[in-house]
């Protein structure tokens, strides 16, 4: 059976990098983002890179109906799920005293509520993949942030959701790793993506963590046996302090 994976936020940056590597490894892929036209281009790219098949879902993860439809579509196409990549997220900056409730709610919806819902829907498929190959198991990788580990002024809402994502992953490992389903939260400092564009006037892109480094880590995590669990991995930028983005 061909391995399959679902990648959220797959149209650019880290998500696209991971999806491309999975395509090169021969995975069948479900990829999702909001821009349907961009996803169509990405699907062609992934097929050229070697993906066994590509299922595209253009949707907003802030919509409560999206997670179930997304995983249901993956199941209809591929049956099980070897890997789940929870990458989609939104950035929110501003001091707590001035943070609009609407912006906070949107951040929580995309960065935390949606990953929980996708994970709940996907667990039966991940368990099935793990049962079919107990030595390998099934893997979940969630893109958190170093701000979820070390607080940073101005990033309260973003950091809070990323801290919660780490806690979710650690709890899932406690509950599911015995079934062969394990998860890792990757918590990097600033990565050289479009999402970091707001701070590149102060932190040059060439000093940020390359997307390729994240991709290499994900590749390695997917190759680990089901007997090894790595709940959290914090990545810092060279030359920066160890406790900040």
LUMVO-374560 format. One record per residue (C-alpha): residue number from 1; residue in one letter; z negated, y negated, x negated. Coordinates in steps of 0.25 Angstrom, whole numbers. Each point is the difference from the previous one (the first is absolute). Example, Ala and Ser with C-alpha at 12.3 -4.5 7.8 and 13.67 -1.06 7.14 Angstrom:
REM LUMVO-374560
{nr=1, rest=a, pz=-31, py=18, px=-49}
{nr=2, rest=s, pz=2, py=-14, px=-6}
***
This chain:
REM LUMVO-374560
{nr=1, rest=x, pz=0, py=0, px=0}
{nr=2, rest=x, pz=4, py=-14, px=-5}
{nr=3, rest=x, pz=-12, py=-9, px=-3}
{nr=4, rest=x, pz=-1, py=-12, px=9}
{nr=5, rest=x, pz=-8, py=-13, px=-1}
{nr=6, rest=x, pz=-2, py=-12, px=9}
{nr=7, rest=x, pz=0, py=-14, px=-7}
{nr=8, rest=x, pz=-5, py=-13, px=7}
{nr=9, rest=x, pz=5, py=-13, px=-5}
{nr=10, rest=x, pz=11, py=6, px=-7}
{nr=11, rest=x, pz=10, py=-11, px=0}
{nr=12, rest=x, pz=-4, py=-7, px=-13}
{nr=13, rest=x, pz=-10, py=0, px=-11}
{nr=14, rest=x, pz=-9, py=11, px=-2}
{nr=15, rest=x, pz=4, py=8, px=12}
{nr=16, rest=x, pz=15, py=-1, px=-4}
{nr=17, rest=x, pz=-4, py=5, px=-14}
{nr=18, rest=x, pz=-8, py=12, px=5}
{nr=19, rest=x, pz=11, py=4, px=10}
{nr=20, rest=x, pz=10, py=-1, px=-10}
{nr=21, rest=x, pz=-8, py=9, px=-9}
{nr=22, rest=x, pz=-2, py=10, px=11}
{nr=23, rest=x, pz=15, py=0, px=3}
{nr=24, rest=x, pz=3, py=3, px=-15}
{nr=25, rest=x, pz=-10, py=12, px=2}
{nr=26, rest=x, pz=8, py=5, px=12}
{nr=27, rest=x, pz=-10, py=-3, px=11}
{nr=28, rest=x, pz=5, py=-2, px=14}
{nr=29, rest=x, pz=-5, py=-14, px=4}
{nr=30, rest=x, pz=-5, py=-8, px=12}
{nr=31, rest=x, pz=0, py=-15, px=-4}
{nr=32, rest=x, pz=-5, py=-11, px=9}
{nr=33, rest=x, pz=0, py=-16, px=-1}
{nr=34, rest=x, pz=3, py=-11, px=10}
{nr=35, rest=x, pz=14, py=-4, px=-5}
{nr=36, rest=x, pz=10, py=10, px=6}
{nr=37, rest=x, pz=12, py=-5, px=-8}
{nr=38, rest=x, pz=-8, py=1, px=-13}
{nr=39, rest=x, pz=-4, py=14, px=4}
{nr=40, rest=x, pz=14, py=4, px=2}
{nr=41, rest=x, pz=3, py=-4, px=-14}
{nr=42, rest=x, pz=-12, py=7, px=-6}
{nr=43, rest=x, pz=4, py=13, px=7}
{nr=44, rest=x, pz=13, py=0, px=-7}
{nr=45, rest=x, pz=-6, py=-3, px=-13}
{nr=46, rest=x, pz=-10, py=11, px=2}
{nr=47, rest=x, pz=11, py=10, px=4}
{nr=48, rest=x, pz=8, py=-4, px=-13}
{nr=49, rest=x, pz=-13, py=2, px=-8}
{nr=50, rest=x, pz=-1, py=15, px=5}
{nr=51, rest=x, pz=-9, py=0, px=13}
{nr=52, rest=x, pz=3, py=12, px=8}
{nr=53, rest=x, pz=0, py=-8, px=12}
{nr=54, rest=x, pz=-5, py=-14, px=5}
{nr=55, rest=x, pz=-6, py=-3, px=13}
{nr=56, rest=x, pz=-1, py=-15, px=3}
{nr=57, rest=x, pz=-10, py=-7, px=9}
{nr=58, rest=x, pz=1, py=-15, px=2}
{nr=59, rest=x, pz=-13, py=-4, px=6}
{nr=60, rest=x, pz=-12, py=-9, px=-1}
{nr=61, rest=x, pz=-13, py=7, px=-4}
{nr=62, rest=x, pz=-8, py=-10, px=7}
{nr=63, rest=x, pz=5, py=6, px=13}
{nr=64, rest=x, pz=-10, py=10, px=4}
{nr=65, rest=x, pz=11, py=9, px=5}
{nr=66, rest=x, pz=7, py=1, px=-13}
{nr=67, rest=x, pz=-8, py=10, px=-8}
{nr=68, rest=x, pz=1, py=11, px=10}
{nr=69, rest=x, pz=15, py=-2, px=2}
{nr=70, rest=x, pz=2, py=-1, px=-15}
{nr=71, rest=x, pz=-7, py=13, px=-3}
{nr=72, rest=x, pz=6, py=7, px=12}
{nr=73, rest=x, pz=14, py=-4, px=-5}
{nr=74, rest=x, pz=-3, py=6, px=-13}
{nr=75, rest=x, pz=-5, py=13, px=6}
{nr=76, rest=x, pz=12, py=1, px=8}
{nr=77, rest=x, pz=9, py=-1, px=-12}
{nr=78, rest=x, pz=-8, py=7, px=-10}
{nr=79, rest=x, pz=-11, py=9, px=6}
{nr=80, rest=x, pz=-11, py=-2, px=-10}
{nr=81, rest=x, pz=-4, py=-11, px=-10}
{nr=82, rest=x, pz=-3, py=2, px=-15}
{nr=83, rest=x, pz=-3, py=-14, px=-3}
{nr=84, rest=x, pz=-4, py=-13, px=7}
{nr=85, rest=x, pz=1, py=-13, px=-7}
{nr=86, rest=x, pz=-8, py=-11, px=7}
{nr=87, rest=x, pz=6, py=-12, px=-7}
{nr=88, rest=x, pz=3, py=-10, px=11}
{nr=89, rest=x, pz=-9, py=-13, px=0}
{nr=90, rest=x, pz=-1, py=-14, px=2}
{nr=91, rest=x, pz=-7, py=-11, px=-9}
{nr=92, rest=x, pz=-9, py=-10, px=5}
{nr=93, rest=x, pz=-6, py=-11, px=-8}
{nr=94, rest=x, pz=-11, py=-11, px=3}
{nr=95, rest=x, pz=-15, py=-2, px=0}
{nr=96, rest=x, pz=-8, py=7, px=10}
{nr=97, rest=x, pz=-4, py=-14, px=6}
{nr=98, rest=x, pz=14, py=-3, px=4}
{nr=99, rest=x, pz=6, py=14, px=3}
{nr=100, rest=x, pz=7, py=0, px=14}
{nr=101, rest=x, pz=-4, py=11, px=9}
{nr=102, rest=x, pz=14, py=3, px=3}
{nr=103, rest=x, pz=4, py=2, px=-15}
{nr=104, rest=x, pz=-13, py=9, px=-2}
{nr=105, rest=x, pz=4, py=8, px=12}
{nr=106, rest=x, pz=14, py=2, px=-6}
{nr=107, rest=x, pz=-5, py=4, px=-13}
{nr=108, rest=x, pz=-9, py=10, px=5}
{nr=109, rest=x, pz=11, py=6, px=10}
{nr=110, rest=x, pz=10, py=2, px=-11}
{nr=111, rest=x, pz=-9, py=3, px=-12}
{nr=112, rest=x, pz=-10, py=9, px=6}
{nr=113, rest=x, pz=2, py=4, px=15}
{nr=114, rest=x, pz=14, py=4, px=-2}
{nr=115, rest=x, pz=-3, py=9, px=-12}
{nr=116, rest=x, pz=-11, py=7, px=8}
{nr=117, rest=x, pz=9, py=2, px=11}
{nr=118, rest=x, pz=11, py=6, px=-8}
{nr=119, rest=x, pz=-9, py=9, px=-8}
{nr=120, rest=x, pz=-6, py=5, px=13}
{nr=121, rest=x, pz=13, py=3, px=5}
{nr=122, rest=x, pz=5, py=6, px=-13}
{nr=123, rest=x, pz=-12, py=9, px=-3}
{nr=124, rest=x, pz=5, py=13, px=8}
{nr=125, rest=x, pz=14, py=-1, px=-8}
{nr=126, rest=x, pz=-8, py=-2, px=-13}
{nr=127, rest=x, pz=-9, py=12, px=3}
{nr=128, rest=x, pz=12, py=8, px=3}
{nr=129, rest=x, pz=7, py=-3, px=-13}
{nr=130, rest=x, pz=-13, py=3, px=-8}
{nr=131, rest=x, pz=-1, py=13, px=8}
{nr=132, rest=x, pz=14, py=4, px=-4}
{nr=133, rest=x, pz=-2, py=-3, px=-15}
{nr=134, rest=x, pz=-16, py=1, px=-3}
{nr=135, rest=x, pz=2, py=-2, px=-15}
{nr=136, rest=x, pz=7, py=-13, px=2}
{nr=137, rest=x, pz=-7, py=-5, px=13}
{nr=138, rest=x, pz=5, py=-13, px=6}
{nr=139, rest=x, pz=-3, py=-14, px=-5}
{nr=140, rest=x, pz=-2, py=-14, px=6}
{nr=141, rest=x, pz=1, py=-12, px=-9}
{nr=142, rest=x, pz=-5, py=-14, px=5}
{nr=143, rest=x, pz=3, py=-13, px=-6}
{nr=144, rest=x, pz=-13, py=-8, px=-1}
{nr=145, rest=x, pz=-3, py=-11, px=-9}
{nr=146, rest=x, pz=-10, py=-4, px=-11}
{nr=147, rest=x, pz=-5, py=-10, px=9}
{nr=148, rest=x, pz=-5, py=11, px=9}
{nr=149, rest=x, pz=-9, py=4, px=-12}
{nr=150, rest=x, pz=-4, py=-13, px=-6}
{nr=151, rest=x, pz=-1, py=-12, px=9}
{nr=152, rest=x, pz=9, py=-12, px=-2}
{nr=153, rest=x, pz=-2, py=-14, px=6}
{nr=154, rest=x, pz=11, py=-3, px=10}
{nr=155, rest=x, pz=4, py=14, px=3}
{nr=156, rest=x, pz=-12, py=4, px=9}
{nr=157, rest=x, pz=9, py=6, px=12}
{nr=158, rest=x, pz=10, py=7, px=-10}
{nr=159, rest=x, pz=-11, py=5, px=-9}
{nr=160, rest=x, pz=-9, py=5, px=12}
{nr=161, rest=x, pz=12, py=8, px=6}
{nr=162, rest=x, pz=3, py=6, px=-14}
{nr=163, rest=x, pz=-14, py=4, px=-2}
{nr=164, rest=x, pz=-1, py=7, px=13}
{nr=165, rest=x, pz=13, py=7, px=-3}
{nr=166, rest=x, pz=-7, py=6, px=-13}
{nr=167, rest=x, pz=-12, py=4, px=9}
{nr=168, rest=x, pz=10, py=7, px=9}
{nr=169, rest=x, pz=6, py=8, px=-11}
{nr=170, rest=x, pz=-13, py=4, px=-6}
{nr=171, rest=x, pz=-5, py=5, px=14}
{nr=172, rest=x, pz=13, py=7, px=2}
{nr=173, rest=x, pz=-1, py=7, px=-13}
{nr=174, rest=x, pz=-14, py=5, px=4}
{nr=175, rest=x, pz=5, py=5, px=13}
{nr=176, rest=x, pz=14, py=6, px=-3}
{nr=177, rest=x, pz=1, py=3, px=-15}
{nr=178, rest=x, pz=-5, py=14, px=4}
{nr=179, rest=x, pz=12, py=2, px=9}
{nr=180, rest=x, pz=9, py=-4, px=-12}
{nr=181, rest=x, pz=2, py=-14, px=5}
{nr=182, rest=x, pz=-4, py=-11, px=-10}
{nr=183, rest=x, pz=1, py=-15, px=-2}
{nr=184, rest=x, pz=0, py=-10, px=-10}
{nr=185, rest=x, pz=-2, py=-15, px=1}
{nr=186, rest=x, pz=8, py=-8, px=-11}
{nr=187, rest=x, pz=-7, py=-14, px=-2}
{nr=188, rest=x, pz=8, py=-8, px=-9}
{nr=189, rest=x, pz=-1, py=-14, px=-5}
{nr=190, rest=x, pz=13, py=-9, px=2}
{nr=191, rest=x, pz=12, py=8, px=0}
{nr=192, rest=x, pz=14, py=-6, px=-2}
{nr=193, rest=x, pz=5, py=0, px=14}
{nr=194, rest=x, pz=5, py=-11, px=10}
{nr=195, rest=x, pz=-14, py=1, px=6}
{nr=196, rest=x, pz=-6, py=-6, px=-12}
{nr=197, rest=x, pz=10, py=-12, px=0}
{nr=198, rest=x, pz=-11, py=-9, px=5}
{nr=199, rest=x, pz=-8, py=0, px=-14}
{nr=200, rest=x, pz=12, py=2, px=-10}
{nr=201, rest=x, pz=-2, py=-15, px=-3}
{nr=202, rest=x, pz=-13, py=3, px=-6}
{nr=203, rest=x, pz=1, py=15, px=-4}
{nr=204, rest=x, pz=14, py=2, px=-6}
{nr=205, rest=x, pz=8, py=12, px=6}
{nr=206, rest=x, pz=2, py=6, px=-14}
{nr=207, rest=x, pz=-16, py=2, px=-1}
{nr=208, rest=x, pz=-1, py=7, px=13}
{nr=209, rest=x, pz=0, py=15, px=2}
{nr=210, rest=x, pz=14, py=6, px=1}
{nr=211, rest=x, pz=4, py=7, px=12}
{nr=212, rest=x, pz=5, py=11, px=-8}
{nr=213, rest=x, pz=-15, py=3, px=-5}
{nr=214, rest=x, pz=-4, py=2, px=14}
{nr=215, rest=x, pz=11, py=9, px=2}
{nr=216, rest=x, pz=-3, py=9, px=-12}
{nr=217, rest=x, pz=-15, py=1, px=5}
{nr=218, rest=x, pz=5, py=4, px=14}
{nr=219, rest=x, pz=9, py=10, px=-6}
{nr=220, rest=x, pz=-11, py=6, px=-8}
{nr=221, rest=x, pz=-10, py=1, px=12}
{nr=222, rest=x, pz=11, py=8, px=8}
{nr=223, rest=x, pz=0, py=10, px=-11}
{nr=224, rest=x, pz=-15, py=3, px=-1}
{nr=225, rest=x, pz=-4, py=13, px=6}
{nr=226, rest=x, pz=-8, py=1, px=13}
{nr=227, rest=x, pz=-13, py=2, px=-9}
{nr=228, rest=x, pz=0, py=-14, px=-6}
{nr=229, rest=x, pz=-4, py=-12, px=8}
{nr=230, rest=x, pz=1, py=-14, px=-5}
{nr=231, rest=x, pz=-6, py=-9, px=11}
{nr=232, rest=x, pz=2, py=-14, px=-7}
{nr=233, rest=x, pz=8, py=-6, px=-11}
{nr=234, rest=x, pz=-2, py=-14, px=-5}
{nr=235, rest=x, pz=11, py=-7, px=-8}
{nr=236, rest=x, pz=-2, py=-13, px=-8}
{nr=237, rest=x, pz=9, py=-9, px=-6}
{nr=238, rest=x, pz=1, py=0, px=-15}
{nr=239, rest=x, pz=-7, py=-12, px=-6}
{nr=240, rest=x, pz=-7, py=-3, px=13}
{nr=241, rest=x, pz=-15, py=2, px=3}
{nr=242, rest=x, pz=-3, py=14, px=5}
{nr=243, rest=x, pz=-6, py=-5, px=13}
{nr=244, rest=x, pz=11, py=-9, px=6}
{nr=245, rest=x, pz=14, py=0, px=5}
***
